[in-house]
Amino acid sequence: MATVAAKTLGFLPRPTSKTGFWSWVTTVDHKRIGIMYLITAFLMFLVGGTEAWAIRIQLIRPDNDFVSAQTFNALFTMHATTMIFMAIMPLLAGFMNFLLPLQIGARDVAFPRLNAFSYWSYLFGAIFLNSSWFWLSEKGVPDTGWFSYANLTSLKFSGGLGPDFWTVGILLLGTGTLVSGFNFIVTILNMRAPGMTLMKMPIFTWTTFITSIMIIFAFPAITVALLMLLFDRQFAANFFNVESGASVVFWQHLFWTFGHPEVYILILPAMGIISEVLPSFSRKTLFGYNVMVISTAAIGFMGFTVWSHHMFAVGMGPIVNTVFGITTMAISIPTGVKIFNWLSTMWGGQVKFTTAMLFAVGFIMLFTIGGLSGFMHALPASDAQQTDTYFIVAHIHYVLIGGSIFAIMSGLYYWFPKMFGRMLDEKLGQWNFWVMFVGFNLFAFPFHFLGLMGMPRRIYTYSSNMGWDFWNLVSTIGVFVLAAGITLFLVNFGKTMSKKMDAPADPWDARSLEWTIPSPPPEHNFDKVPTVAALDDFWYQKYPDEHHKDLVRPATPVDAHGIHMPGASWMPMFLGLFNTVAGVGIMMHSTVVLAIGLVGTFLAIVGWAFEGDGGYHIEVEGGH
């Protein structure tokens, strides 16, 4: 049967072209996959921003009817789902894919095809979830919140397709994320350049490593919960059916066992980006490197000890609430360490306020505000008053938008020349930062006041006598200003991409290995495998000091048979596609569609196994 299946796929030509559309579809090059992640995720970010815009238009004044109550529920559900699962996380995955092999001196990730599969799982999962908007009139759009609490998701209360779209969509997205986590861990542990011990790795590589470990421990919890929910809705199981003796709080524990580590999965790589940008533009070594590594690992571990602070209002009792209150306060210690180390890196340095640096400093300011309000939520008595108010909305936006998105913007301006061989316009970039910074604070800071004034989150409309009119108006104005800032980046991107590629290899006088090769990097990354003798080794090669002038460097490895590169493949794309088709079949109760999906999945796996490596050699002068 395997032979027959392999022959069935024989009509597909072995992709050989390195240019054109199909070369991108079949690529297994980590750099191309990283760029595809970034572009797709940025488009999803625009989708999520449009949903936020519609939410704020509805709340701009009392008793508004811009959208219906049902549509409003769908908007806030899809906005959060899009931003978390389809925008911020894959934006960070784009940086991980592009930079990780370059920073550790590798030619690619450990499993290139698996890496491509992770992207296609993300793309088709995102398309699947957003296609639910076409079913709006039939309650096809998820509308039970990004956390989809039981028993809101039961057939009794949500008889449409919304929860099914959400469940299958998150399973598809999670598959790609789990694959990436294992891939990055294996790559870091096995493919570092000679001489690069763990404590000589760049901080961004460290945050990728810890984040990947968190992914493989956190995502099984949500996967199990989603499968239980799928069985409840599709096969009349009773995992969360209260009438059959189940507990809806069980879903909350499963979800938040994933959900709070997810917060750090979203913020640790952002912290890694900042930790690369600040030393470059301060012309100083990152202050307290060892402590930064330890604090990153501590956050990764402690992130699994705080999930129930999302459930202080459930009624778990004073002992449980106290324990999780203490662990939540404790996790602020390694986070605070990072903030002080970033400030100490800048202190006394030759600080140059490029656009990337401005976004990095903006990240520190905004994330600190979000962290301070988060510390307030650690107190069960305080949290009981703040739960389900706009004060919570303020916290999550300052952490994930003021935090992650500002770090992502910093990373885009910093690594753009390495990715695309062109320098973004600095003048436009400065305008980009200031408009986004002002717009974000106009948008999100009023949420603190609204929350303290008692405005519930997820509210569809409100009466004029509540006193919430002014701050809702300010917040909506802020959304338009923030959108103008994003538009400036798009203008900058379009203007820059119309120029020829003329970026130097090291435009920022940086420190890590990715800046030792041309911009953009060649297909094989390095002509010769680099060797590393110290942390910030590239910096000390350029500027040796008395402590690093006599560094002993490992012997240069020999590429005895030239540079071997993995071949392109159709199979990762087909596997991601047919997995999605199978999910559609389950959701629609269609045996035919399910059969097509399962057969296609089987054929893609067999094709993957039997198509061979398809690799090729590159001869580089001095490289073998």
Disulfide bonds with the S-S distance in Angstrom:
none
